[in-house]
Amino acid sequence: MVATYQKIADHLVQIQELTDEISTAIYGADVNRMYRISSPHASLEAFLFEKVNNTSDNVSLYTIVYHAHRYRIVAVKNNWIDIELL
């Protein structure tokens, strides 16, 4: 199956590595392939948060591209988004 993606928008984000013990306990070994991102005024978080429980337009249909690598969205909170390298 070939997936095609459509670019929706560019967002400025702040990248943070997940290194705390809580994130390690939650994500285990996958934490090495993950980042936590946040956008100014939480604009990206607000856009994705409404898609968390939506069945037809779910957050699982979206990816984040950062430095030419594609990341899947793992968790969306009010102030951050956790992403994992595909």
C-alpha positions as CSV (number, residue, x, y, z in Angstrom):
1,M,0.0,0.0,0.0
2,V,1.4,3.4,-1.0
3,A,0.4,6.3,1.2
4,T,0.5,9.9,-0.2
5,Y,0.6,12.9,2.1
6,Q,-0.6,16.4,1.6
7,K,1.2,19.2,3.2
8,I,-1.2,21.2,5.4
9,A,0.9,23.9,7.0
10,D,4.3,24.9,8.3
11,H,4.6,25.5,12.0
12,L,7.4,26.8,14.1
13,V,8.1,24.4,17.0
14,Q,10.4,24.0,19.9
15,I,12.0,20.6,20.0
16,Q,12.8,18.8,23.3
17,E,14.4,15.4,23.8
18,L,12.6,13.1,26.1
19,T,15.1,12.2,28.8
20,D,13.2,12.3,32.1
21,E,12.4,9.1,34.0
22,I,8.6,9.4,33.6
23,S,8.9,9.5,29.8
24,T,11.3,6.6,29.9
25,A,8.9,4.6,32.1
26,I,6.0,5.3,29.7
27,Y,7.7,4.8,26.3
28,G,10.6,2.4,27.3
29,A,13.3,1.9,24.7
30,D,11.3,3.9,22.1
31,V,12.1,7.1,24.0
32,N,15.4,7.3,22.0
33,R,13.4,7.8,18.8
34,M,11.0,10.4,20.2
35,Y,10.8,14.1,20.7
36,R,8.4,16.4,22.4
37,I,7.4,19.5,20.4
38,S,5.5,22.6,21.3
39,S,4.4,25.5,19.1
40,P,3.9,29.2,19.9
41,H,0.5,29.9,21.3
42,A,-0.2,26.1,21.1
43,S,-1.6,26.5,17.6
44,L,-0.4,23.1,16.4
45,E,-1.6,21.4,19.6
46,A,-5.1,23.0,19.2
47,F,-5.3,21.8,15.6
48,L,-4.4,18.2,16.4
49,F,-6.2,18.0,19.8
50,E,-9.6,18.2,18.1
51,K,-8.6,15.1,16.0
52,V,-7.6,12.9,18.9
53,N,-11.0,11.2,19.3
54,N,-12.4,11.9,15.8
55,T,-13.1,8.7,13.9
56,S,-13.1,10.0,10.3
57,D,-10.2,12.5,10.6
58,N,-8.1,11.0,13.3
59,V,-4.7,12.2,14.5
60,S,-3.2,8.8,13.4
61,L,-3.7,10.0,9.8
62,Y,-1.2,12.9,10.3
63,T,2.6,12.9,10.5
64,I,5.2,15.6,11.3
65,V,8.2,16.1,9.1
66,Y,11.3,17.4,10.9
67,H,14.8,17.5,9.2
68,A,13.5,15.4,6.3
69,H,12.4,12.6,8.7
70,R,8.7,11.6,9.1
71,Y,7.4,11.2,12.7
72,R,4.1,9.7,13.8
73,I,2.1,11.5,16.5
74,V,2.0,9.5,19.8
75,A,0.3,11.9,22.2
76,V,-1.3,15.3,22.0
77,K,-1.7,17.5,25.1
78,N,-2.7,21.1,25.5
79,N,0.9,22.3,25.7
80,W,2.9,19.7,23.8
81,I,2.9,16.8,21.3
82,D,5.0,13.7,21.6
83,I,6.3,12.3,18.2
84,E,8.1,9.1,17.3
85,L,10.4,8.5,14.3
86,L,8.8,6.2,11.7
